[in-house]
Amino acid sequence: MAEHEEKKHEESLMDRIAEKIQAHDSSSSDSDNDKPSESTIKAKVFHLFGREKPVHHVLGGGKPADIFLWRNKKISAGALGVATVIWILFEMLEYHLLTLVCHLLILALALLFLWSNAATFVNKSPPRIPEVQIPKDPVMEFAQALRFEINRAFAVLRDIASGRDLKKFLSVCGLLVPSGYLFCLITCRLFI
């Protein structure tokens, strides 16, 4: 019974489509008001689901949109491959970012060492590694600012400990006691 209703629905749909096509063919008038303009036809063709902007424009245009829409297949496949390798490293193999960075730095250092030693045998110039030096003035300014802040914190702690400001003393005690209990709970959990 359900198949009979489905066939009836399909036939009525086909009949309606055929009527629309015949009505469109038979009513050929020369007036421009009856014909849809080219912009509405393009809007229906390029903008699915009633969108007003193309997908490329919605994604921001340019190279990122090209990658997402697979217009440049080599770059899109490369991005997908890199994302897959990263996912496999971090999720499946449970690799950590800091470990990865350290291993990459060790690999780069080993390659530079081998390149500089092999350069003499191959008669090529060794890699030019720039000399890095930290300037004295910014480091001294940072150390002086840090020293000033540490001395100021010690002065505040001395004022609190001496009992000159009772309100500050009680608020610090109120903060330190719960945090001390929390610290004890955490350390007990770690070692039990």
MARFI-63249 format. One line per 8 residues: number of its first residue (from 0); their letters; for each residue y, x, z of C-alpha. Coordinates in steps of 0.2 Angstrom, whole numbers. Example, Ala and Ser with C-alpha at 12.3 -4.5 7.8 and 13.67 -1.06 7.14 Angstrom:
2
0> AS> -22 62 39 ~ -5 68 36
This chain:
192
0> MAEHEEKK> 0 0 0 ~ 12 14 4 ~ 8 22 -13 ~ 12 6 -22 ~ 29 5 -13 ~ 32 24 -17 ~ 29 21 -35 ~ 40 6 -36
8> HEESLMDR> 54 16 -28 ~ 52 30 -41 ~ 52 18 -55 ~ 67 9 -49 ~ 76 26 -47 ~ 71 31 -64 ~ 77 15 -71 ~ 94 17 -62
16> IAEKIQAH> 95 35 -70 ~ 91 29 -87 ~ 104 15 -86 ~ 117 27 -80 ~ 113 39 -95 ~ 113 24 -107 ~ 129 17 -100 ~ 138 34 -102
24> DSSSSDSD> 132 36 -120 ~ 137 19 -125 ~ 154 19 -117 ~ 162 33 -127 ~ 180 30 -126 ~ 194 42 -131 ~ 204 40 -115 ~ 205 55 -104
32> NDKPSEST> 205 45 -88 ~ 187 41 -90 ~ 181 59 -93 ~ 180 70 -78 ~ 191 86 -79 ~ 184 103 -80 ~ 189 108 -62 ~ 179 93 -55
40> IKAKVFHL> 164 98 -65 ~ 166 117 -59 ~ 168 111 -41 ~ 152 101 -42 ~ 143 115 -51 ~ 148 130 -40 ~ 151 122 -23 ~ 135 114 -16
48> FGREKPVH> 136 102 -2 ~ 154 98 -4 ~ 161 115 1 ~ 178 119 -5 ~ 176 138 -5 ~ 162 149 -13 ~ 150 157 -2 ~ 156 175 -7
56> HVLGGGKP> 174 170 -1 ~ 167 162 15 ~ 158 179 19 ~ 174 188 17 ~ 172 194 -1 ~ 170 212 -5 ~ 156 224 -2 ~ 149 216 14
64> ADIFLWRN> 148 199 5 ~ 139 207 -10 ~ 126 215 2 ~ 123 198 10 ~ 121 189 -6 ~ 110 203 -14 ~ 122 206 -29 ~ 119 225 -27
72> KKISAGAL> 100 225 -24 ~ 99 244 -20 ~ 111 243 -6 ~ 105 227 0 ~ 87 233 1 ~ 93 249 9 ~ 102 239 23 ~ 87 229 25
80> GVATVIWI> 76 244 27 ~ 87 252 39 ~ 88 237 50 ~ 69 235 49 ~ 67 253 55 ~ 79 251 69 ~ 71 235 74 ~ 54 244 74
88> LFEMLEYH> 60 259 84 ~ 69 249 97 ~ 58 233 99 ~ 41 238 94 ~ 40 256 99 ~ 52 254 114 ~ 62 269 109 ~ 79 271 118
96> LLTLVCHL> 96 274 110 ~ 100 289 121 ~ 83 297 117 ~ 86 294 99 ~ 103 302 99 ~ 96 317 108 ~ 82 319 96 ~ 93 318 81
104> LILALALL> 105 331 89 ~ 90 343 92 ~ 84 340 74 ~ 101 344 67 ~ 102 360 78 ~ 85 366 72 ~ 90 362 54 ~ 106 372 56
112> FLWSNAAT> 96 387 64 ~ 83 387 50 ~ 97 386 37 ~ 107 400 44 ~ 91 411 46 ~ 84 407 29 ~ 101 410 20 ~ 98 428 21
120> FVNKSPPR> 82 427 12 ~ 87 416 -2 ~ 104 425 -5 ~ 114 409 -1 ~ 129 408 11 ~ 125 403 29 ~ 133 386 34 ~ 150 387 41
128> IPEVQIPK> 150 380 58 ~ 168 378 65 ~ 173 386 82 ~ 177 372 94 ~ 188 376 109 ~ 195 365 122 ~ 214 367 125 ~ 219 372 142
136> DPVMEFAQ> 235 361 144 ~ 227 344 142 ~ 212 349 154 ~ 224 355 167 ~ 234 339 166 ~ 219 328 168 ~ 213 338 183 ~ 230 337 191
144> ALRFEINR> 230 318 188 ~ 212 316 195 ~ 217 327 210 ~ 232 316 214 ~ 222 300 213 ~ 208 307 224 ~ 221 313 237 ~ 229 296 237
152> AFAVLRDI> 212 288 240 ~ 209 299 255 ~ 226 295 262 ~ 222 276 261 ~ 205 279 269 ~ 213 289 283 ~ 226 275 286 ~ 212 262 286
160> ASGRDLKK> 201 273 298 ~ 216 276 310 ~ 218 258 313 ~ 236 256 308 ~ 233 241 297 ~ 221 229 306 ~ 220 217 291 ~ 215 231 279
168> FLSVCGLL> 202 238 291 ~ 194 221 293 ~ 194 217 274 ~ 186 234 271 ~ 173 231 284 ~ 169 214 277 ~ 166 222 260 ~ 156 237 266
176> VPSGYLFC> 144 228 278 ~ 137 216 264 ~ 136 230 251 ~ 127 241 264 ~ 114 227 267 ~ 112 225 248 ~ 110 244 246 ~ 97 244 259
184> LITCRLFI> 88 230 251 ~ 88 238 234 ~ 82 255 240 ~ 68 246 250 ~ 62 237 235 ~ 62 253 225 ~ 51 263 237 ~ 39 249 242
